[in-house]
Amino acid sequence: MSIRSGAGALALCLVLPLAALAQNAPMQLQPPKPAAAKAAPKAAVVDADDKELIQKANAALSGVTTMIADFTQIGGDGRRSEGKLYVSKPGRMRFEYAKPATLEIVSDGTSVAVRDRKLNTQDVYLIGQTPLKFLLRDRIDLSRDTKVLDVQSTANATMILIEDKATLGGTSRVKLVFDPASFALKQWTVSDPQGQDTVVSLFNVDLSRKPESSLFKINTERMLNTNR
């Protein structure tokens, strides 16, 4: 299997915007910037109510050690994918995309591999280059690990918008959507540095079963180098 470093790096966000990848389209290392850059939002003025919501989100996310769930993903071009998500903290995650998609995304706790079963290729990145890296930690503190830009709560959902400037290619923003009663994570939207949004929604979440450790293995025997 060919293992490359670099192709698609700017689109990577652990659950990357897969509009191009799912269609096996070529991806650029330095895509053109949008014609009109959006003003970066300021950090939220967090009041006592917002702090309580953030703490509830931290507790709920930190309390999840394993997960098996179904997911749907909608890319920036409206194309829909679905599949199975496996999580085993710290650091391990696997997205298996259902056919006709040919991709798998695997994190082994150190690296993230994007595999294409059809093309027999594998691109490997460091987990620290992804904007969802903090969600795979044992203990999660959104205010410490990221910049909280907005907190909103309704009868149907609690939303926390965060920003991560340490991702490959520039700043990424992630909107996390929680159930307002249980604070189970229901959905997230990743806005990559190029302004493309990817929405991932979770269904049939099982927190009791532990995924097999073999699901998170990355074959790096022929790796020449990694993104750093």
GROMACS elastic network, one bead per residue, 0.5 to 0.9 nm:
[ bonds ]
;  ai    aj funct       b0    kb
    1   120     6  0.58661   500
    1   121     6  0.58104   500
    1   122     6  0.69515   500
    1   219     6  0.87764   500
    1   222     6  0.76396   500
    2   120     6  0.69830   500
    2   121     6  0.50007   500
    2   122     6  0.59675   500
    2   123     6  0.81508   500
    2   222     6  0.74274   500
    2   223     6  0.79585   500
    3   113     6  0.89352   500
    3   121     6  0.62228   500
    3   123     6  0.53781   500
    3   124     6  0.68193   500
    3   220     6  0.76138   500
    3   222     6  0.68298   500
    3   223     6  0.55451   500
    3   224     6  0.73631   500
    3   225     6  0.85625   500
    4     7     6  0.70473   500
    4   121     6  0.77380   500
    4   122     6  0.63173   500
    4   124     6  0.65705   500
    4   223     6  0.74609   500
    4   224     6  0.76610   500
    4   225     6  0.77475   500
    4   226     6  0.78080   500
    5     8     6  0.87421   500
    5     9     6  0.78485   500
    5   122     6  0.87057   500
    5   123     6  0.55584   500
    5   124     6  0.58054   500
    5   125     6  0.68712   500
    5   223     6  0.88750   500
    5   224     6  0.84528   500
    5   225     6  0.67338   500
    5   226     6  0.54621   500
    5   227     6  0.56253   500
    6     9     6  0.51567   500
    6    10     6  0.83491   500
    6    29     6  0.68233   500
    6   123     6  0.73901   500
    6   124     6  0.82184   500
    6   125     6  0.81122   500
    6   226     6  0.82520   500
    6   227     6  0.65474   500
    7    10     6  0.82592   500
    7    26     6  0.84864   500
    7    27     6  0.65455   500
    7    28     6  0.69964   500
    7    29     6  0.63075   500
    7   123     6  0.70326   500
    8    11     6  0.54345   500
    8    12     6  0.64886   500
    8    21     6  0.82563   500
    8    26     6  0.82476   500
    8    27     6  0.53704   500
    8    28     6  0.64446   500
    8    29     6  0.62665   500
    8   123     6  0.82548   500
    9    12     6  0.52526   500
    9    13     6  0.87819   500
    9    27     6  0.86957   500
    9    28     6  0.84335   500
    9    29     6  0.64652   500
    9   123     6  0.86733   500
    9   125     6  0.77576   500
    9   129     6  0.88715   500
    9   168     6  0.69237   500
    9   169     6  0.74785   500
    9   227     6  0.84351   500
   10    13     6  0.83378   500
   10    27     6  0.88748   500
   10    28     6  0.79730   500
   10    29     6  0.62578   500
   10    30     6  0.73457   500
   10    31     6  0.82497   500
   10   167     6  0.87236   500
   10   168     6  0.60970   500
   10   170     6  0.81014   500
   10   192     6  0.79604   500
   10   193     6  0.75794   500
   10   194     6  0.82528   500
   11    16     6  0.59351   500
   11    17     6  0.61534   500
   11    18     6  0.80725   500
   11    27     6  0.83618   500
   11    29     6  0.87363   500
   11   168     6  0.86528   500
   11   169     6  0.81220   500
   11   192     6  0.67503   500
   11   193     6  0.81295   500
   11   194     6  0.82241   500
   11   196     6  0.87210   500
   12    15     6  0.71725   500
   12    17     6  0.71430   500
   12    18     6  0.88155   500
   12   114     6  0.89764   500
   12   125     6  0.85962   500
   12   129     6  0.80409   500
   12   130     6  0.65099   500
   12   131     6  0.85785   500
   12   167     6  0.88328   500
   12   168     6  0.78039   500
   12   169     6  0.89726   500
   12   192     6  0.82426   500
   13    17     6  0.72911   500
   13   129     6  0.78449   500
   13   131     6  0.55617   500
   13   132     6  0.65845   500
   13   133     6  0.87155   500
   13   167     6  0.81184   500
   13   168     6  0.87935   500
   13   172     6  0.83869   500
   13   190     6  0.74058   500
   13   192     6  0.74748   500
   14    93     6  0.88591   500
   14   105     6  0.73140   500
   14   106     6  0.85143   500
   14   107     6  0.81505   500
   14   112     6  0.72466   500
   14   114     6  0.88715   500
   14   127     6  0.79886   500
   14   129     6  0.88319   500
   14   130     6  0.56675   500
   14   131     6  0.72465   500
   14   132     6  0.63013   500
   14   133     6  0.76965   500
   15    18     6  0.79284   500
   15    73     6  0.88922   500
   15    95     6  0.78382   500
   15   105     6  0.75688   500
   15   130     6  0.87916   500
   15   132     6  0.80177   500
   15   190     6  0.82075   500
   15   198     6  0.80912   500
   15   200     6  0.80140   500
   16    19     6  0.88038   500
   16    21     6  0.87569   500
   16    75     6  0.89148   500
   16   105     6  0.89206   500
   16   130     6  0.89475   500
   16   190     6  0.80406   500
   16   192     6  0.85897   500
   16   198     6  0.72099   500
   17    20     6  0.75939   500
   17    21     6  0.79188   500
   17    73     6  0.88137   500
   17    74     6  0.83641   500
   17    75     6  0.56812   500
   17    76     6  0.70870   500
   17   190     6  0.78529   500
   17   191     6  0.85836   500
   17   192     6  0.78669   500
   17   196     6  0.71178   500
   17   197     6  0.68311   500
   17   198     6  0.50905   500
   17   199     6  0.84295   500
   18    22     6  0.53976   500
   18    23     6  0.81786   500
   18    73     6  0.85582   500
   18    74     6  0.84761   500
   18    75     6  0.61744   500
   18    76     6  0.85098   500
   18    79     6  0.88198   500
   18    81     6  0.86284   500
   18   198     6  0.77699   500
   19    22     6  0.56239   500
   19    23     6  0.67646   500
   19    24     6  0.89418   500
   19    25     6  0.84943   500
   19    74     6  0.81331   500
   19    75     6  0.51702   500
   19    76     6  0.66308   500
   19    77     6  0.64208   500
   19    78     6  0.80370   500
   19    79     6  0.64468   500
   19    80     6  0.84810   500
   19   198     6  0.85906   500
   20    23     6  0.54481   500
   20    24     6  0.62269   500
   20    26     6  0.71512   500
   20    27     6  0.70834   500
   20    75     6  0.88224   500
   21    25     6  0.58412   500
   21    26     6  0.77467   500
   21    27     6  0.78907   500
   21   101     6  0.88908   500
   21   103     6  0.79366   500
   21   116     6  0.87004   500
   22    25     6  0.75838   500
   22    81     6  0.82067   500
   22   100     6  0.85958   500
   22   101     6  0.56068   500
   22   102     6  0.70468   500
   22   103     6  0.70132   500
   23   101     6  0.76537   500
   23   102     6  0.89424   500
   24    27     6  0.89019   500
   24   102     6  0.88124   500
   24   116     6  0.85448   500
   24   119     6  0.84993   500
   27    30     6  0.89233   500
   27    31     6  0.81125   500
   28    31     6  0.53599   500
   28    32     6  0.89087   500
   29   169     6  0.87497   500
   30    33     6  0.85432   500
   30   169     6  0.82249   500
   31   194     6  0.77305   500
   32    35     6  0.85802   500
   32   194     6  0.81315   500
   33    36     6  0.83729   500
   33    37     6  0.79384   500
   33   193     6  0.89034   500
   33   194     6  0.64431   500
   33   195     6  0.89562   500
   34    37     6  0.60317   500
   34    38     6  0.88299   500
   34   194     6  0.69024   500
   34   195     6  0.77165   500
   37    40     6  0.88076   500
   38    41     6  0.87615   500
   38   195     6  0.89297   500
   41    44     6  0.85216   500
   41   149     6  0.68219   500
   42    45     6  0.88198   500
   42   148     6  0.89977   500
   42   149     6  0.63242   500
   42   150     6  0.89407   500
   43    46     6  0.86364   500
   43   147     6  0.63999   500
   43   148     6  0.58510   500
   43   150     6  0.72824   500
   43   162     6  0.87371   500
   43   163     6  0.88159   500
   44   147     6  0.84023   500
   44   148     6  0.60441   500
   44   150     6  0.51827   500
   44   151     6  0.75943   500
   45    50     6  0.88747   500
   45   148     6  0.89130   500
   45   149     6  0.82434   500
   45   150     6  0.81567   500
   46    49     6  0.79082   500
   46    50     6  0.55323   500
   46    51     6  0.62925   500
   46   148     6  0.83761   500
   46   149     6  0.89983   500
   46   150     6  0.82077   500
   46   151     6  0.79358   500
   47    50     6  0.52451   500
   47    51     6  0.61959   500
   47    52     6  0.87287   500
   48    51     6  0.50862   500
   48    52     6  0.62903   500
   48    53     6  0.87951   500
   49    52     6  0.51621   500
   49    53     6  0.64203   500
   49    54     6  0.87617   500
   50    53     6  0.50891   500
   50    54     6  0.61784   500
   50    55     6  0.85728   500
   50   150     6  0.88849   500
   50   151     6  0.61820   500
   50   152     6  0.79150   500
   50   153     6  0.89659   500
   51    54     6  0.50425   500
   51    55     6  0.60782   500
   51    56     6  0.85740   500
   51   143     6  0.89684   500
   52    55     6  0.50850   500
   52    56     6  0.62197   500
   52    57     6  0.86497   500
   53    56     6  0.50670   500
   53    57     6  0.62121   500
   53    58     6  0.86154   500
   53   151     6  0.79944   500
   53   152     6  0.89661   500
   53   153     6  0.84779   500
   53   158     6  0.79706   500
   53   160     6  0.87026   500
   53   183     6  0.89933   500
   54    57     6  0.50086   500
   54    58     6  0.61102   500
   54    59     6  0.86045   500
   54   141     6  0.83188   500
   54   142     6  0.71224   500
   54   143     6  0.77269   500
   54   151     6  0.80861   500
   54   160     6  0.76622   500
   55    59     6  0.61375   500
   55    60     6  0.85677   500
   55   141     6  0.78691   500
   55   142     6  0.84661   500
   56    59     6  0.51268   500
   56    60     6  0.61378   500
   56    61     6  0.85835   500
   56   183     6  0.68755   500
   57    60     6  0.51343   500
   57    61     6  0.60606   500
   57    62     6  0.83768   500
   57   140     6  0.88464   500
   57   141     6  0.87378   500
   57   142     6  0.83109   500
   57   160     6  0.87441   500
   57   178     6  0.76769   500
   57   183     6  0.61089   500
   57   184     6  0.81503   500
   57   185     6  0.83743   500
   58    61     6  0.52869   500
   58    62     6  0.59084   500
   58    63     6  0.83481   500
   58   139     6  0.78746   500
   58   140     6  0.54700   500
   58   141     6  0.55861   500
   58   142     6  0.66560   500
   59    62     6  0.51619   500
   59    63     6  0.59295   500
   59    64     6  0.88628   500
   59   139     6  0.83782   500
   59   140     6  0.76269   500
   59   141     6  0.86024   500
   59   183     6  0.87912   500
   60    63     6  0.51119   500
   60    64     6  0.67390   500
   60   182     6  0.80265   500
   60   183     6  0.60458   500
   60   184     6  0.64967   500
   60   185     6  0.80825   500
   61    64     6  0.55463   500
   61    65     6  0.85916   500
   61   135     6  0.71571   500
   61   136     6  0.88849   500
   61   138     6  0.87698   500
   61   139     6  0.80349   500
   61   140     6  0.66721   500
   61   183     6  0.84120   500
   61   184     6  0.77354   500
   61   185     6  0.75735   500
   62    65     6  0.73829   500
   62   135     6  0.82425   500
   62   136     6  0.87903   500
   62   137     6  0.76096   500
   62   138     6  0.59030   500
   62   139     6  0.50067   500
   62   140     6  0.54450   500
   62   141     6  0.85304   500
   63   138     6  0.82419   500
   63   139     6  0.82426   500
   64    67     6  0.72398   500
   64    88     6  0.88004   500
   64    89     6  0.79853   500
   64   138     6  0.84445   500
   64   207     6  0.70691   500
   65    87     6  0.75989   500
   65    88     6  0.59327   500
   65    89     6  0.51893   500
   65    90     6  0.75757   500
   65   136     6  0.88150   500
   65   138     6  0.74073   500
   65   207     6  0.77739   500
   65   210     6  0.87701   500
   66    86     6  0.76408   500
   66    87     6  0.52133   500
   66    89     6  0.63365   500
   66   206     6  0.83656   500
   66   207     6  0.57337   500
   66   208     6  0.72225   500
   66   209     6  0.70727   500
   66   210     6  0.57761   500
   66   211     6  0.72737   500
   67    85     6  0.75936   500
   67    86     6  0.56628   500
   67    88     6  0.66973   500
   67   205     6  0.68667   500
   67   206     6  0.56834   500
   67   208     6  0.73095   500
   67   209     6  0.69869   500
   67   210     6  0.70385   500
   67   211     6  0.75008   500
   68    84     6  0.73260   500
   68    85     6  0.56882   500
   68    87     6  0.65369   500
   68   204     6  0.81766   500
   68   205     6  0.59907   500
   68   206     6  0.51636   500
   68   207     6  0.66042   500
   68   208     6  0.84856   500
   68   209     6  0.70727   500
   68   210     6  0.77942   500
   68   211     6  0.70754   500
   69    83     6  0.86831   500
   69    84     6  0.58765   500
   69    85     6  0.51492   500
   69    86     6  0.66938   500
   69    87     6  0.88409   500
   69   202     6  0.64079   500
   69   203     6  0.59734   500
   69   204     6  0.54787   500
   69   206     6  0.60576   500
   69   207     6  0.85419   500
   70    82     6  0.75059   500
   70    83     6  0.58607   500
   70    85     6  0.59835   500
   70    86     6  0.89556   500
   70   201     6  0.84228   500
   70   202     6  0.58419   500
   70   203     6  0.50826   500
   70   204     6  0.59036   500
   70   205     6  0.69181   500
   71    81     6  0.84032   500
   71    82     6  0.55291   500
   71    83     6  0.55295   500
   71    84     6  0.59631   500
   71    85     6  0.66054   500
   71    95     6  0.87982   500
   71   200     6  0.66033   500
   71   201     6  0.54830   500
   71   203     6  0.59570   500
   71   204     6  0.85540   500
   72    80     6  0.70241   500
   72    81     6  0.57274   500
   72    83     6  0.66461   500
   72    84     6  0.87609   500
   72   199     6  0.81048   500
   72   200     6  0.56778   500
   72   201     6  0.53718   500
   72   202     6  0.67960   500
   72   203     6  0.82403   500
   73    79     6  0.81303   500
   73    80     6  0.55875   500
   73    81     6  0.50350   500
   73    82     6  0.59115   500
   73    83     6  0.86059   500
   73   198     6  0.69138   500
   73   199     6  0.55243   500
   73   201     6  0.65469   500
   74    77     6  0.79092   500
   74    78     6  0.56804   500
   74    79     6  0.55642   500
   74    81     6  0.64557   500
   74    82     6  0.87518   500
   74   197     6  0.84410   500
   74   198     6  0.57917   500
   74   199     6  0.52016   500
   74   200     6  0.66495   500
   74   201     6  0.88179   500
   75    78     6  0.52635   500
   75    79     6  0.54698   500
   75    80     6  0.66211   500
   75    81     6  0.82809   500
   75   196     6  0.79078   500
   75   197     6  0.64012   500
   75   199     6  0.65598   500
   75   200     6  0.88324   500
   76    79     6  0.74555   500
   76   195     6  0.89344   500
   76   196     6  0.54182   500
   76   197     6  0.50322   500
   76   198     6  0.58427   500
   76   199     6  0.83701   500
   77    80     6  0.89847   500
   77   196     6  0.86654   500
   77   197     6  0.88332   500
   81    97     6  0.69936   500
   81    98     6  0.73544   500
   81    99     6  0.86902   500
   81   100     6  0.87713   500
   81   101     6  0.73008   500
   82    96     6  0.83813   500
   82    97     6  0.57921   500
   82    98     6  0.58231   500
   82    99     6  0.85445   500
   82   101     6  0.86498   500
   83    95     6  0.70175   500
   83    96     6  0.54226   500
   83    99     6  0.85273   500
   84    94     6  0.80526   500
   84    95     6  0.58702   500
   84    96     6  0.51398   500
   84    97     6  0.66100   500
   84    98     6  0.77610   500
   85    93     6  0.73587   500
   85    94     6  0.57517   500
   85    96     6  0.64768   500
   85    97     6  0.87818   500
   85   202     6  0.85629   500
   86    92     6  0.82018   500
   86    93     6  0.55226   500
   86    94     6  0.50372   500
   86    95     6  0.65940   500
   86    96     6  0.84130   500
   86   210     6  0.87841   500
   86   211     6  0.64517   500
   86   215     6  0.80696   500
   86   216     6  0.87734   500
   87    90     6  0.86856   500
   87    91     6  0.82038   500
   87    92     6  0.58043   500
   87    94     6  0.65456   500
   87    95     6  0.89821   500
   87   136     6  0.81310   500
   87   210     6  0.84017   500
   87   211     6  0.72023   500
   87   216     6  0.89447   500
   88    91     6  0.70250   500
   88    92     6  0.51022   500
   88    93     6  0.63032   500
   88   136     6  0.81330   500
   88   210     6  0.72346   500
   88   211     6  0.68694   500
   88   213     6  0.83014   500
   88   216     6  0.87011   500
   89    92     6  0.56298   500
   89    93     6  0.79174   500
   89   109     6  0.81761   500
   89   136     6  0.57277   500
   89   137     6  0.65001   500
   89   138     6  0.62765   500
   90   109     6  0.65588   500
   90   136     6  0.54233   500
   90   137     6  0.50807   500
   90   138     6  0.54565   500
   91   107     6  0.67644   500
   91   108     6  0.64188   500
   91   110     6  0.70572   500
   91   111     6  0.89570   500
   91   127     6  0.81309   500
   91   133     6  0.74941   500
   91   134     6  0.86747   500
   91   135     6  0.83680   500
   91   137     6  0.61305   500
   91   138     6  0.83237   500
   92   106     6  0.75497   500
   92   110     6  0.83984   500
   92   136     6  0.69675   500
   92   216     6  0.62431   500
   93   105     6  0.79006   500
   93   106     6  0.58071   500
   93   108     6  0.69591   500
   93   109     6  0.80090   500
   93   112     6  0.87726   500
   93   136     6  0.79252   500
   93   215     6  0.84245   500
   93   216     6  0.66098   500
   94   104     6  0.72001   500
   94   105     6  0.55421   500
   94   107     6  0.62339   500
   94   108     6  0.86085   500
   94   215     6  0.69176   500
   94   216     6  0.63986   500
   95   103     6  0.83006   500
   95   104     6  0.56089   500
   95   105     6  0.50214   500
   95   106     6  0.65168   500
   96   102     6  0.87777   500
   96   103     6  0.69027   500
   96   105     6  0.68568   500
   96   106     6  0.85809   500
   97   100     6  0.82759   500
   97   101     6  0.58834   500
   97   102     6  0.67271   500
   97   103     6  0.58183   500
   97   104     6  0.61709   500
   97   105     6  0.85797   500
   98   101     6  0.58660   500
   98   102     6  0.75199   500
   98   103     6  0.84007   500
   99   102     6  0.64605   500
   99   103     6  0.89490   500
  101   104     6  0.89633   500
  101   116     6  0.88247   500
  102   115     6  0.81017   500
  102   116     6  0.54956   500
  102   117     6  0.52690   500
  102   118     6  0.58393   500
  102   119     6  0.84642   500
  103   114     6  0.70254   500
  103   115     6  0.55220   500
  103   117     6  0.61887   500
  103   118     6  0.81633   500
  104   113     6  0.79928   500
  104   114     6  0.59403   500
  104   115     6  0.50884   500
  104   116     6  0.65891   500
  104   117     6  0.77278   500
  105   112     6  0.70079   500
  105   113     6  0.57132   500
  105   115     6  0.62700   500
  105   116     6  0.89711   500
  106   111     6  0.82156   500
  106   112     6  0.55600   500
  106   113     6  0.51869   500
  106   114     6  0.66436   500
  106   115     6  0.80273   500
  106   215     6  0.78757   500
  106   216     6  0.58766   500
  106   217     6  0.74820   500
  106   218     6  0.71003   500
  107   110     6  0.70195   500
  107   111     6  0.56612   500
  107   113     6  0.63675   500
  107   114     6  0.89905   500
  107   127     6  0.72749   500
  107   216     6  0.61278   500
  107   217     6  0.78453   500
  107   218     6  0.77169   500
  108   111     6  0.58576   500
  108   112     6  0.67216   500
  108   113     6  0.85432   500
  108   127     6  0.87299   500
  108   215     6  0.89125   500
  108   216     6  0.51188   500
  108   217     6  0.59693   500
  108   218     6  0.67086   500
  109   112     6  0.78836   500
  109   127     6  0.71343   500
  109   136     6  0.83335   500
  109   216     6  0.84809   500
  110   125     6  0.88308   500
  110   126     6  0.62533   500
  110   127     6  0.56075   500
  110   128     6  0.80712   500
  111   124     6  0.66069   500
  111   125     6  0.55585   500
  111   128     6  0.82331   500
  111   218     6  0.81763   500
  111   226     6  0.89121   500
  112   123     6  0.81912   500
  112   124     6  0.55978   500
  112   125     6  0.51183   500
  112   126     6  0.59813   500
  112   127     6  0.55715   500
  112   130     6  0.86607   500
  112   218     6  0.81866   500
  113   122     6  0.62730   500
  113   123     6  0.54989   500
  113   125     6  0.63768   500
  113   126     6  0.87692   500
  113   218     6  0.68199   500
  114   121     6  0.81720   500
  114   122     6  0.54527   500
  114   123     6  0.51208   500
  114   124     6  0.64265   500
  114   125     6  0.84254   500
  115   119     6  0.86317   500
  115   120     6  0.72812   500
  115   121     6  0.57819   500
  115   123     6  0.65750   500
  115   124     6  0.87002   500
  116   119     6  0.55063   500
  116   120     6  0.55654   500
  116   121     6  0.53551   500
  116   122     6  0.63951   500
  116   123     6  0.88596   500
  117   121     6  0.70746   500
  117   122     6  0.87346   500
  118   121     6  0.80782   500
  119   122     6  0.89054   500
  123   226     6  0.87474   500
  124   218     6  0.89389   500
  124   220     6  0.86131   500
  124   223     6  0.84906   500
  124   225     6  0.87159   500
  124   226     6  0.62796   500
  124   227     6  0.73114   500
  125   128     6  0.83773   500
  125   129     6  0.70489   500
  125   130     6  0.85133   500
  125   226     6  0.60929   500
  125   227     6  0.53971   500
  125   228     6  0.78124   500
  126   129     6  0.56494   500
  126   130     6  0.77348   500
  126   226     6  0.72900   500
  126   227     6  0.64573   500
  126   228     6  0.69236   500
  127   130     6  0.56970   500
  127   131     6  0.88268   500
  127   132     6  0.87563   500
  127   133     6  0.61951   500
  128   131     6  0.77932   500
  128   132     6  0.88563   500
  128   133     6  0.61735   500
  128   134     6  0.86962   500
  128   166     6  0.78736   500
  128   167     6  0.71952   500
  128   168     6  0.85715   500
  129   133     6  0.78234   500
  129   166     6  0.68866   500
  129   168     6  0.50037   500
  129   169     6  0.87322   500
  129   227     6  0.86419   500
  129   228     6  0.83182   500
  130   133     6  0.56022   500
  130   134     6  0.88637   500
  130   166     6  0.81542   500
  130   167     6  0.53984   500
  130   168     6  0.69385   500
  130   172     6  0.89127   500
  131   134     6  0.74548   500
  131   135     6  0.89130   500
  131   163     6  0.83478   500
  131   164     6  0.60825   500
  131   165     6  0.83844   500
  131   166     6  0.75994   500
  131   167     6  0.57216   500
  131   168     6  0.86458   500
  131   171     6  0.86031   500
  131   172     6  0.64074   500
  131   173     6  0.77139   500
  131   174     6  0.75955   500
  131   190     6  0.81987   500
  131   192     6  0.88664   500
  132   135     6  0.55953   500
  132   136     6  0.74496   500
  132   164     6  0.88736   500
  132   174     6  0.79741   500
  132   190     6  0.87346   500
  133   136     6  0.56739   500
  133   137     6  0.73350   500
  134   137     6  0.54430   500
  134   138     6  0.89006   500
  134   139     6  0.87436   500
  134   140     6  0.67326   500
  134   141     6  0.84629   500
  134   142     6  0.82646   500
  134   145     6  0.70153   500
  134   146     6  0.85292   500
  135   138     6  0.83192   500
  135   139     6  0.86585   500
  135   140     6  0.66953   500
  136   139     6  0.85778   500
  136   140     6  0.82661   500
  137   140     6  0.61645   500
  140   144     6  0.85827   500
  140   145     6  0.76926   500
  141   144     6  0.53825   500
  141   145     6  0.58886   500
  141   146     6  0.81231   500
  142   145     6  0.52417   500
  142   146     6  0.54989   500
  142   147     6  0.74410   500
  142   148     6  0.70871   500
  142   162     6  0.77317   500
  143   146     6  0.56590   500
  143   147     6  0.61156   500
  143   148     6  0.60454   500
  143   162     6  0.86695   500
  144   147     6  0.75557   500
  145   164     6  0.83702   500
  146   162     6  0.62202   500
  146   163     6  0.58668   500
  146   164     6  0.56379   500
  146   165     6  0.83514   500
  147   161     6  0.85619   500
  147   162     6  0.54362   500
  147   163     6  0.50984   500
  147   164     6  0.67297   500
  147   165     6  0.88085   500
  148   151     6  0.76976   500
  148   160     6  0.72325   500
  148   161     6  0.60077   500
  148   163     6  0.64865   500
  149   160     6  0.76737   500
  149   161     6  0.53674   500
  149   162     6  0.53652   500
  149   163     6  0.68593   500
  150   159     6  0.78802   500
  150   160     6  0.57961   500
  150   161     6  0.50196   500
  150   162     6  0.71825   500
  150   175     6  0.89911   500
  151   158     6  0.75755   500
  151   159     6  0.57560   500
  151   161     6  0.64429   500
  152   157     6  0.83317   500
  152   158     6  0.57900   500
  152   159     6  0.51235   500
  152   160     6  0.65608   500
  152   161     6  0.87389   500
  153   156     6  0.79005   500
  153   157     6  0.59221   500
  153   159     6  0.61158   500
  153   160     6  0.86772   500
  153   180     6  0.73492   500
  154   157     6  0.53788   500
  154   158     6  0.61958   500
  154   159     6  0.86188   500
  154   180     6  0.75378   500
  155   158     6  0.81534   500
  155   180     6  0.68632   500
  155   181     6  0.89264   500
  156   178     6  0.89172   500
  156   179     6  0.69739   500
  156   180     6  0.64471   500
  156   181     6  0.89132   500
  157   177     6  0.63941   500
  157   178     6  0.56996   500
  157   179     6  0.52134   500
  157   180     6  0.50689   500
  157   181     6  0.85763   500
  157   183     6  0.88103   500
  157   186     6  0.88718   500
  158   176     6  0.81823   500
  158   177     6  0.56956   500
  158   178     6  0.51017   500
  158   179     6  0.63637   500
  158   180     6  0.53458   500
  158   183     6  0.78973   500
  159   175     6  0.66993   500
  159   176     6  0.56394   500
  159   178     6  0.63863   500
  160   174     6  0.82799   500
  160   175     6  0.57530   500
  160   176     6  0.52502   500
  160   177     6  0.66560   500
  160   178     6  0.83873   500
  161   173     6  0.70705   500
  161   174     6  0.58227   500
  161   176     6  0.62674   500
  161   177     6  0.87776   500
  162   172     6  0.86100   500
  162   173     6  0.56686   500
  162   174     6  0.53711   500
  162   175     6  0.63353   500
  162   176     6  0.79805   500
  163   171     6  0.70164   500
  163   172     6  0.59018   500
  163   174     6  0.63461   500
  163   175     6  0.87975   500
  164   167     6  0.65961   500
  164   170     6  0.86024   500
  164   171     6  0.56858   500
  164   172     6  0.53977   500
  164   173     6  0.62087   500
  164   174     6  0.80566   500
  165   168     6  0.86823   500
  165   170     6  0.61371   500
  165   172     6  0.64255   500
  165   173     6  0.85876   500
  166   169     6  0.87041   500
  166   170     6  0.69941   500
  166   171     6  0.67186   500
  166   172     6  0.83238   500
  167   170     6  0.57459   500
  167   171     6  0.61930   500
  167   172     6  0.67705   500
  167   193     6  0.88575   500
  168   171     6  0.80525   500
  168   193     6  0.88841   500
  169   172     6  0.87429   500
  169   192     6  0.86072   500
  169   193     6  0.64692   500
  169   194     6  0.86969   500
  170   192     6  0.80810   500
  170   193     6  0.53726   500
  170   194     6  0.86298   500
  171   191     6  0.89071   500
  171   192     6  0.71542   500
  171   193     6  0.53902   500
  172   190     6  0.70628   500
  172   191     6  0.57107   500
  172   193     6  0.54165   500
  172   194     6  0.88309   500
  172   195     6  0.86577   500
  173   189     6  0.80973   500
  173   190     6  0.58504   500
  173   191     6  0.51082   500
  173   192     6  0.67163   500
  173   193     6  0.82422   500
  174   188     6  0.66554   500
  174   189     6  0.55216   500
  174   191     6  0.62547   500
  174   192     6  0.86378   500
  175   187     6  0.82419   500
  175   188     6  0.53657   500
  175   189     6  0.50275   500
  175   190     6  0.65859   500
  175   191     6  0.83298   500
  176   185     6  0.72383   500
  176   186     6  0.79647   500
  176   187     6  0.61753   500
  176   189     6  0.67536   500
  176   190     6  0.88677   500
  177   180     6  0.89063   500
  177   183     6  0.86762   500
  177   184     6  0.86049   500
  177   185     6  0.60887   500
  177   186     6  0.57021   500
  177   187     6  0.50780   500
  177   188     6  0.58988   500
  177   189     6  0.85001   500
  178   181     6  0.85024   500
  178   182     6  0.79508   500
  178   184     6  0.54278   500
  178   186     6  0.53181   500
  178   187     6  0.70627   500
  178   188     6  0.89059   500
  179   182     6  0.56904   500
  179   184     6  0.53702   500
  179   185     6  0.65658   500
  179   186     6  0.64606   500
  180   183     6  0.54742   500
  180   184     6  0.81096   500
  181   184     6  0.82056   500
  182   185     6  0.88544   500
  183   186     6  0.84929   500
  185   188     6  0.80202   500
  185   201     6  0.89417   500
  185   202     6  0.78085   500
  186   200     6  0.86288   500
  186   201     6  0.59770   500
  186   202     6  0.54461   500
  186   203     6  0.76575   500
  187   199     6  0.72350   500
  187   200     6  0.55684   500
  187   202     6  0.60434   500
  188   198     6  0.82162   500
  188   199     6  0.58513   500
  188   200     6  0.54576   500
  188   201     6  0.66700   500
  188   202     6  0.89345   500
  189   197     6  0.64251   500
  189   198     6  0.54542   500
  189   200     6  0.63423   500
  189   201     6  0.87689   500
  190   196     6  0.79742   500
  190   197     6  0.55452   500
  190   198     6  0.52722   500
  190   199     6  0.65988   500
  190   200     6  0.84658   500
  191   194     6  0.78315   500
  191   195     6  0.56703   500
  191   196     6  0.54727   500
  191   198     6  0.66598   500
  191   199     6  0.89492   500
  192   195     6  0.53637   500
  192   196     6  0.55157   500
  192   197     6  0.66194   500
  192   198     6  0.83460   500
  193   196     6  0.75524   500
  202   205     6  0.68595   500
  206   209     6  0.64919   500
  207   210     6  0.78589   500
  210   213     6  0.86455   500
  211   214     6  0.84597   500
  211   215     6  0.72820   500
  212   215     6  0.57970   500
  212   216     6  0.80590   500
  213   216     6  0.58414   500
  213   217     6  0.73801   500
  214   217     6  0.55432   500
  215   218     6  0.88381   500
  219   222     6  0.79069   500
  219   223     6  0.84266   500
  220   223     6  0.50400   500
  220   224     6  0.87380   500
  221   224     6  0.88153   500
  223   226     6  0.75608   500
